């Protein structure tokens, strides 16, 4: 690799690192943060901003970004505007909480198109597409770093996490101006509405195996939303001191299984990779359910089930979603592969996650009615004495349930959590049964 290519790749790695750092700095535990600050009613709006933005992002890219402006300049502008918007969240939380939902949505409408823009910049400036995974993995590392930093600084429940996200967003806005120049890929081309609205990709639904895959992929995002949206609250109720750091275990697992995927592909093939991913979903929620009652003393007290459930995220995500991207690429004709991938994101990250978050938060409010009281009790019983950075760092993965917390309240809340997690486990089980019966791919090859 010559010096110029090395410089470009380094800049692309830094871009991916900061890009996912911005998102990870607030999204992982925003629900728990809002609950602790007595703003739990806005948590659903915060999480739903992501799927709503995912639905509209392809239209922005297709109509504007791909045709009129250099990709790196669009990225810079979006991170500048998005950073200023997310910086206003703490002010809105104090003065006008109802404004927060619009700030979250505005920020994500700026952020989501950058995921596609980052891919455009990367693929336009690397000589070999096979180099992309080694660049993209820095995004996952950035997400991990954001969670660990929030944990080390004690920001898992603090509105200051939004300042971290804003600051890094503004920094990336400036850095984007130093990325390699990437002209608009569709400059001068007429707007193809068939491509923009994925019309040709819908023809793939004529294949029963693809239709089953797409329906199951959309439906499985409903229980997935329970993990993304609710786990931070659950860990808070268990007494975890910095759930933002704890949940990075899932991303660490994701990196490991991403590296090992070629081995699993050769042994399992597409169908069984997806099945294992769905089984991991069921297992994760059952572990959460059991772990809740275990911590309440109903079974032998143990945290291993909680840590294992979080670590299963690597299997859940890589085996299902990454395999799904590969299956879609192999199934779609070359002329509509881009449409097919956009359609998959539209249905999963957009439609599926939207309905998932819309279901998860009302269900939590109804089923875990004592959670707010338990969080208040834990918060009130903990020492208000500030800790230094290294003192806080050592507590990132620790559980501290003050002895003064009413054990009756804790036990009742954990019993409610036990029943709550059964719901998404059953949903995932039903979707798995549908997939087992209906998914019979024509191509049974094992190679990715």
Secondary structure as a PSIPRED ss2 file (coil, helix, strand):
# PSIPRED VFORMAT (PSIPRED V4.0)

   1 X C   1.000  0.000  0.000
   2 X C   1.000  0.000  0.000
   3 X H   0.000  1.000  0.000
   4 X H   0.000  1.000  0.000
   5 X H   0.000  1.000  0.000
   6 X H   0.000  1.000  0.000
   7 X H   0.000  1.000  0.000
   8 X H   0.000  1.000  0.000
   9 X H   0.000  1.000  0.000
  10 X H   0.000  1.000  0.000
  11 X H   0.000  1.000  0.000
  12 X H   0.000  1.000  0.000
  13 X H   0.000  1.000  0.000
  14 X H   0.000  1.000  0.000
  15 X H   0.000  1.000  0.000
  16 X H   0.000  1.000  0.000
  17 X H   0.000  1.000  0.000
  18 X H   0.000  1.000  0.000
  19 X H   0.000  1.000  0.000
  20 X H   0.000  1.000  0.000
  21 X H   0.000  1.000  0.000
  22 X H   0.000  1.000  0.000
  23 X H   0.000  1.000  0.000
  24 X H   0.000  1.000  0.000
  25 X H   0.000  1.000  0.000
  26 X H   0.000  1.000  0.000
  27 X H   0.000  1.000  0.000
  28 X C   1.000  0.000  0.000
  29 X C   1.000  0.000  0.000
  30 X H   0.000  1.000  0.000
  31 X H   0.000  1.000  0.000
  32 X H   0.000  1.000  0.000
  33 X H   0.000  1.000  0.000
  34 X H   0.000  1.000  0.000
  35 X H   0.000  1.000  0.000
  36 X H   0.000  1.000  0.000
  37 X C   1.000  0.000  0.000
  38 X C   1.000  0.000  0.000
  39 X C   1.000  0.000  0.000
  40 X H   0.000  1.000  0.000
  41 X H   0.000  1.000  0.000
  42 X H   0.000  1.000  0.000
  43 X H   0.000  1.000  0.000
  44 X H   0.000  1.000  0.000
  45 X H   0.000  1.000  0.000
  46 X H   0.000  1.000  0.000
  47 X H   0.000  1.000  0.000
  48 X H   0.000  1.000  0.000
  49 X H   0.000  1.000  0.000
  50 X H   0.000  1.000  0.000
  51 X H   0.000  1.000  0.000
  52 X H   0.000  1.000  0.000
  53 X H   0.000  1.000  0.000
  54 X H   0.000  1.000  0.000
  55 X H   0.000  1.000  0.000
  56 X H   0.000  1.000  0.000
  57 X H   0.000  1.000  0.000
  58 X H   0.000  1.000  0.000
  59 X H   0.000  1.000  0.000
  60 X H   0.000  1.000  0.000
  61 X H   0.000  1.000  0.000
  62 X H   0.000  1.000  0.000
  63 X H   0.000  1.000  0.000
  64 X H   0.000  1.000  0.000
  65 X H   0.000  1.000  0.000
  66 X H   0.000  1.000  0.000
  67 X H   0.000  1.000  0.000
  68 X H   0.000  1.000  0.000
  69 X C   1.000  0.000  0.000
  70 X C   1.000  0.000  0.000
  71 X H   0.000  1.000  0.000
  72 X H   0.000  1.000  0.000
  73 X H   0.000  1.000  0.000
  74 X H   0.000  1.000  0.000
  75 X H   0.000  1.000  0.000
  76 X H   0.000  1.000  0.000
  77 X H   0.000  1.000  0.000
  78 X H   0.000  1.000  0.000
  79 X H   0.000  1.000  0.000
  80 X H   0.000  1.000  0.000
  81 X H   0.000  1.000  0.000
  82 X H   0.000  1.000  0.000
  83 X H   0.000  1.000  0.000
  84 X H   0.000  1.000  0.000
  85 X H   0.000  1.000  0.000
  86 X H   0.000  1.000  0.000
  87 X H   0.000  1.000  0.000
  88 X C   1.000  0.000  0.000
  89 X H   0.000  1.000  0.000
  90 X H   0.000  1.000  0.000
  91 X H   0.000  1.000  0.000
  92 X H   0.000  1.000  0.000
  93 X H   0.000  1.000  0.000
  94 X H   0.000  1.000  0.000
  95 X H   0.000  1.000  0.000
  96 X C   1.000  0.000  0.000
  97 X H   0.000  1.000  0.000
  98 X H   0.000  1.000  0.000
  99 X H   0.000  1.000  0.000
 100 X H   0.000  1.000  0.000
 101 X H   0.000  1.000  0.000
 102 X H   0.000  1.000  0.000
 103 X H   0.000  1.000  0.000
 104 X H   0.000  1.000  0.000
 105 X H   0.000  1.000  0.000
 106 X H   0.000  1.000  0.000
 107 X H   0.000  1.000  0.000
 108 X H   0.000  1.000  0.000
 109 X H   0.000  1.000  0.000
 110 X H   0.000  1.000  0.000
 111 X H   0.000  1.000  0.000
 112 X H   0.000  1.000  0.000
 113 X H   0.000  1.000  0.000
 114 X H   0.000  1.000  0.000
 115 X H   0.000  1.000  0.000
 116 X H   0.000  1.000  0.000
 117 X H   0.000  1.000  0.000
 118 X H   0.000  1.000  0.000
 119 X H   0.000  1.000  0.000
 120 X H   0.000  1.000  0.000
 121 X H   0.000  1.000  0.000
 122 X H   0.000  1.000  0.000
 123 X H   0.000  1.000  0.000
 124 X H   0.000  1.000  0.000
 125 X H   0.000  1.000  0.000
 126 X C   1.000  0.000  0.000
 127 X C   1.000  0.000  0.000
 128 X C   1.000  0.000  0.000
 129 X H   0.000  1.000  0.000
 130 X H   0.000  1.000  0.000
 131 X H   0.000  1.000  0.000
 132 X H   0.000  1.000  0.000
 133 X H   0.000  1.000  0.000
 134 X H   0.000  1.000  0.000
 135 X H   0.000  1.000  0.000
 136 X H   0.000  1.000  0.000
 137 X H   0.000  1.000  0.000
 138 X H   0.000  1.000  0.000
 139 X H   0.000  1.000  0.000
 140 X H   0.000  1.000  0.000
 141 X H   0.000  1.000  0.000
 142 X H   0.000  1.000  0.000
 143 X H   0.000  1.000  0.000
 144 X H   0.000  1.000  0.000
 145 X H   0.000  1.000  0.000
 146 X H   0.000  1.000  0.000
 147 X H   0.000  1.000  0.000
 148 X H   0.000  1.000  0.000
 149 X H   0.000  1.000  0.000
 150 X H   0.000  1.000  0.000
 151 X H   0.000  1.000  0.000
 152 X H   0.000  1.000  0.000
 153 X C   1.000  0.000  0.000
 154 X C   1.000  0.000  0.000
 155 X C   1.000  0.000  0.000
 156 X C   1.000  0.000  0.000
 157 X C   1.000  0.000  0.000
 158 X C   1.000  0.000  0.000
 159 X C   1.000  0.000  0.000
 160 X C   1.000  0.000  0.000
 161 X H   0.000  1.000  0.000
 162 X H   0.000  1.000  0.000
 163 X H   0.000  1.000  0.000
 164 X H   0.000  1.000  0.000
 165 X H   0.000  1.000  0.000
 166 X H   0.000  1.000  0.000
 167 X H   0.000  1.000  0.000
 168 X H   0.000  1.000  0.000
 169 X H   0.000  1.000  0.000
 170 X H   0.000  1.000  0.000
 171 X H   0.000  1.000  0.000
 172 X H   0.000  1.000  0.000
 173 X H   0.000  1.000  0.000
 174 X H   0.000  1.000  0.000
 175 X H   0.000  1.000  0.000
 176 X H   0.000  1.000  0.000
 177 X C   1.000  0.000  0.000
 178 X C   1.000  0.000  0.000
 179 X C   1.000  0.000  0.000
 180 X C   1.000  0.000  0.000
 181 X C   1.000  0.000  0.000
 182 X C   1.000  0.000  0.000
 183 X C   1.000  0.000  0.000
 184 X C   1.000  0.000  0.000
 185 X C   1.000  0.000  0.000
 186 X C   1.000  0.000  0.000
 187 X C   1.000  0.000  0.000
 188 X C   1.000  0.000  0.000
 189 X C   1.000  0.000  0.000
 190 X C   1.000  0.000  0.000
 191 X C   1.000  0.000  0.000
 192 X C   1.000  0.000  0.000
 193 X H   0.000  1.000  0.000
 194 X H   0.000  1.000  0.000
 195 X H   0.000  1.000  0.000
 196 X H   0.000  1.000  0.000
 197 X C   1.000  0.000  0.000
 198 X C   1.000  0.000  0.000
 199 X C   1.000  0.000  0.000
 200 X H   0.000  1.000  0.000
 201 X H   0.000  1.000  0.000
 202 X H   0.000  1.000  0.000
 203 X H   0.000  1.000  0.000
 204 X H   0.000  1.000  0.000
 205 X H   0.000  1.000  0.000
 206 X H   0.000  1.000  0.000
 207 X C   1.000  0.000  0.000
 208 X H   0.000  1.000  0.000
 209 X H   0.000  1.000  0.000
 210 X H   0.000  1.000  0.000
 211 X H   0.000  1.000  0.000
 212 X H   0.000  1.000  0.000
 213 X H   0.000  1.000  0.000
 214 X H   0.000  1.000  0.000
 215 X H   0.000  1.000  0.000
 216 X H   0.000  1.000  0.000
 217 X H   0.000  1.000  0.000
 218 X H   0.000  1.000  0.000
 219 X H   0.000  1.000  0.000
 220 X H   0.000  1.000  0.000
 221 X H   0.000  1.000  0.000
 222 X H   0.000  1.000  0.000
 223 X H   0.000  1.000  0.000
 224 X H   0.000  1.000  0.000
 225 X H   0.000  1.000  0.000
 226 X H   0.000  1.000  0.000
 227 X H   0.000  1.000  0.000
 228 X H   0.000  1.000  0.000
 229 X H   0.000  1.000  0.000
 230 X H   0.000  1.000  0.000
 231 X H   0.000  1.000  0.000
 232 X H   0.000  1.000  0.000
 233 X H   0.000  1.000  0.000
 234 X H   0.000  1.000  0.000
 235 X H   0.000  1.000  0.000
 236 X H   0.000  1.000  0.000
 237 X H   0.000  1.000  0.000
 238 X H   0.000  1.000  0.000
 239 X C   1.000  0.000  0.000
 240 X E   0.000  0.000  1.000
 241 X C   1.000  0.000  0.000
 242 X C   1.000  0.000  0.000
 243 X H   0.000  1.000  0.000
 244 X H   0.000  1.000  0.000
 245 X H   0.000  1.000  0.000
 246 X H   0.000  1.000  0.000
 247 X C   1.000  0.000  0.000
 248 X H   0.000  1.000  0.000
 249 X H   0.000  1.000  0.000
 250 X H   0.000  1.000  0.000
 251 X H   0.000  1.000  0.000
 252 X H   0.000  1.000  0.000
 253 X H   0.000  1.000  0.000
 254 X H   0.000  1.000  0.000
 255 X H   0.000  1.000  0.000
 256 X H   0.000  1.000  0.000
 257 X H   0.000  1.000  0.000
 258 X H   0.000  1.000  0.000
 259 X H   0.000  1.000  0.000
 260 X H   0.000  1.000  0.000
 261 X H   0.000  1.000  0.000
 262 X H   0.000  1.000  0.000
 263 X H   0.000  1.000  0.000
 264 X H   0.000  1.000  0.000
 265 X H   0.000  1.000  0.000
 266 X H   0.000  1.000  0.000
 267 X H   0.000  1.000  0.000
 268 X H   0.000  1.000  0.000
 269 X H   0.000  1.000  0.000
 270 X H   0.000  1.000  0.000
 271 X H   0.000  1.000  0.000
 272 X H   0.000  1.000  0.000
 273 X H   0.000  1.000  0.000
 274 X H   0.000  1.000  0.000
 275 X H   0.000  1.000  0.000
 276 X H   0.000  1.000  0.000
 277 X H   0.000  1.000  0.000
 278 X H   0.000  1.000  0.000
 279 X H   0.000  1.000  0.000
 280 X H   0.000  1.000  0.000
 281 X H   0.000  1.000  0.000
 282 X H   0.000  1.000  0.000
 283 X H   0.000  1.000  0.000
 284 X H   0.000  1.000  0.000
 285 X H   0.000  1.000  0.000
 286 X H   0.000  1.000  0.000
 287 X H   0.000  1.000  0.000
 288 X H   0.000  1.000  0.000
 289 X H   0.000  1.000  0.000
 290 X H   0.000  1.000  0.000
 291 X H   0.000  1.000  0.000
 292 X H   0.000  1.000  0.000
 293 X H   0.000  1.000  0.000
 294 X H   0.000  1.000  0.000
 295 X H   0.000  1.000  0.000
 296 X C   1.000  0.000  0.000
 297 X C   1.000  0.000  0.000
 298 X C   1.000  0.000  0.000
 299 X C   1.000  0.000  0.000
 300 X C   1.000  0.000  0.000
 301 X C   1.000  0.000  0.000
 302 X C   1.000  0.000  0.000
 303 X C   1.000  0.000  0.000
 304 X H   0.000  1.000  0.000
 305 X H   0.000  1.000  0.000
 306 X H   0.000  1.000  0.000
 307 X H   0.000  1.000  0.000
 308 X H   0.000  1.000  0.000
 309 X H   0.000  1.000  0.000
 310 X H   0.000  1.000  0.000
 311 X H   0.000  1.000  0.000
 312 X C   1.000  0.000  0.000
 313 X H   0.000  1.000  0.000
 314 X H   0.000  1.000  0.000
 315 X H   0.000  1.000  0.000
 316 X H   0.000  1.000  0.000
 317 X H   0.000  1.000  0.000
 318 X H   0.000  1.000  0.000
 319 X H   0.000  1.000  0.000
 320 X H   0.000  1.000  0.000
 321 X H   0.000  1.000  0.000
 322 X H   0.000  1.000  0.000
 323 X H   0.000  1.000  0.000
 324 X H   0.000  1.000  0.000
 325 X H   0.000  1.000  0.000
 326 X H   0.000  1.000  0.000
 327 X H   0.000  1.000  0.000
 328 X H   0.000  1.000  0.000
 329 X H   0.000  1.000  0.000
 330 X H   0.000  1.000  0.000
 331 X H   0.000  1.000  0.000
 332 X C   1.000  0.000  0.000
 333 X C   1.000  0.000  0.000
 334 X H   0.000  1.000  0.000
 335 X H   0.000  1.000  0.000
 336 X H   0.000  1.000  0.000
 337 X H   0.000  1.000  0.000
 338 X H   0.000  1.000  0.000
 339 X H   0.000  1.000  0.000
 340 X H   0.000  1.000  0.000
 341 X H   0.000  1.000  0.000
 342 X H   0.000  1.000  0.000
 343 X H   0.000  1.000  0.000
 344 X H   0.000  1.000  0.000
 345 X H   0.000  1.000  0.000
 346 X H   0.000  1.000  0.000
 347 X H   0.000  1.000  0.000
 348 X H   0.000  1.000  0.000
 349 X H   0.000  1.000  0.000
 350 X H   0.000  1.000  0.000
 351 X H   0.000  1.000  0.000
 352 X H   0.000  1.000  0.000
 353 X H   0.000  1.000  0.000
 354 X H   0.000  1.000  0.000
 355 X H   0.000  1.000  0.000
 356 X H   0.000  1.000  0.000
 357 X H   0.000  1.000  0.000
 358 X H   0.000  1.000  0.000
 359 X H   0.000  1.000  0.000
 360 X H   0.000  1.000  0.000
 361 X H   0.000  1.000  0.000
 362 X H   0.000  1.000  0.000
 363 X H   0.000  1.000  0.000
 364 X H   0.000  1.000  0.000
 365 X H   0.000  1.000  0.000
 366 X H   0.000  1.000  0.000
 367 X H   0.000  1.000  0.000
 368 X C   1.000  0.000  0.000
 369 X C   1.000  0.000  0.000
 370 X C   1.000  0.000  0.000
 371 X H   0.000  1.000  0.000
 372 X H   0.000  1.000  0.000
 373 X H   0.000  1.000  0.000
 374 X H   0.000  1.000  0.000
 375 X H   0.000  1.000  0.000
 376 X H   0.000  1.000  0.000
 377 X H   0.000  1.000  0.000
 378 X H   0.000  1.000  0.000
 379 X H   0.000  1.000  0.000
 380 X H   0.000  1.000  0.000
 381 X H   0.000  1.000  0.000
 382 X C   1.000  0.000  0.000
 383 X C   1.000  0.000  0.000
 384 X C   1.000  0.000  0.000
 385 X C   1.000  0.000  0.000
 386 X C   1.000  0.000  0.000
 387 X C   1.000  0.000  0.000
 388 X C   1.000  0.000  0.000
 389 X H   0.000  1.000  0.000
 390 X H   0.000  1.000  0.000
 391 X H   0.000  1.000  0.000
 392 X H   0.000  1.000  0.000
 393 X H   0.000  1.000  0.000
 394 X C   1.000  0.000  0.000
 395 X C   1.000  0.000  0.000
 396 X C   1.000  0.000  0.000
 397 X C   1.000  0.000  0.000
 398 X C   1.000  0.000  0.000
 399 X E   0.000  0.000  1.000
 400 X C   1.000  0.000  0.000
 401 X C   1.000  0.000  0.000
 402 X C   1.000  0.000  0.000
 403 X C   1.000  0.000  0.000
 404 X C   1.000  0.000  0.000
 405 X C   1.000  0.000  0.000
 406 X C   1.000  0.000  0.000
 407 X H   0.000  1.000  0.000
 408 X H   0.000  1.000  0.000
 409 X H   0.000  1.000  0.000
 410 X H   0.000  1.000  0.000
 411 X H   0.000  1.000  0.000
 412 X H   0.000  1.000  0.000
 413 X H   0.000  1.000  0.000
 414 X H   0.000  1.000  0.000
 415 X H   0.000  1.000  0.000
 416 X H   0.000  1.000  0.000
 417 X H   0.000  1.000  0.000
 418 X H   0.000  1.000  0.000
 419 X H   0.000  1.000  0.000
 420 X H   0.000  1.000  0.000
 421 X H   0.000  1.000  0.000
 422 X H   0.000  1.000  0.000
 423 X H   0.000  1.000  0.000
 424 X H   0.000  1.000  0.000
 425 X H   0.000  1.000  0.000
 426 X H   0.000  1.000  0.000
 427 X H   0.000  1.000  0.000
 428 X H   0.000  1.000  0.000
 429 X H   0.000  1.000  0.000
 430 X H   0.000  1.000  0.000
 431 X H   0.000  1.000  0.000
 432 X H   0.000  1.000  0.000
 433 X H   0.000  1.000  0.000
 434 X H   0.000  1.000  0.000
 435 X H   0.000  1.000  0.000
 436 X H   0.000  1.000  0.000
 437 X H   0.000  1.000  0.000
 438 X H   0.000  1.000  0.000
 439 X C   1.000  0.000  0.000
 440 X C   1.000  0.000  0.000
 441 X C   1.000  0.000  0.000
 442 X C   1.000  0.000  0.000
 443 X C   1.000  0.000  0.000
 444 X C   1.000  0.000  0.000
 445 X C   1.000  0.000  0.000
 446 X C   1.000  0.000  0.000
 447 X C   1.000  0.000  0.000
 448 X C   1.000  0.000  0.000
